[in-house]
Amino acid sequence: MHDSLWAAATHHTFLDAVRDGTISDSAFDRWLVQDALFVADLLTFQARLLARAPHAARAVLAGGCVALVAELDWFDEQAARRRLDLNAPALPATLAYRLLLQRMDIEPYEAAVTALWVLERVYLLAWTSAVSDSSPFDEFVEHWSTPEFKDYVDALGELAEPNRHAELISDVLTHEVAFWDMALA
Ligand code: MP5
């Protein structure tokens, strides 16, 4: 039922331009800074999700939290390399996504973990669509298209209820589309 939204969230002009190497530095850097802010918000959400998860889900969610901490270091390194200020203000799409994460935080566990699976699967499929032999952004494409990341997304899929929570799933997908749009705006 969400096919067209999944397609919009995972195939986007931004990703095509990353694959082709035609993305402008300003668009790429805008995405990078805002995504670093998003990942910090995601860690807040996921740490709380871990705290209320059933025991069987804890290893996967705890591994995800550790990965988010490492990812924030990685964003710091990427930003320093590109001379970007990660203390920049959050743009409207990032602020709107922050509100959605706060809503997910008060949803029942099953809905919240499903939403987490959706947003991680979006990044897996989206960046996999940007794979090429020659993108100058290889390191970014690789970050979200490794077999390890796919395993993590599949493990979240085991915890998720993809056939329920339709409205929340569509909210997440809509916010993902808006996030790509923001980079190009
Ligand atoms: C992710 C992300 C994936 N970094 N940014 C957005 C807007 N959506 C999803 O999260 P992670 O932790 O980088 O895999």
Boltz pocket constraint, residues with backbone or C-beta under 6 A from the ligand:
constraints:
  - pocket:
      binder: B
      contacts: [[A, 35], [A, 38], [A, 39], [A, 42], [A, 68], [A, 71], [A, 119], [A, 120], [A, 122], [A, 123], [A, 176], [A, 179]]
      max_distance: 6.0
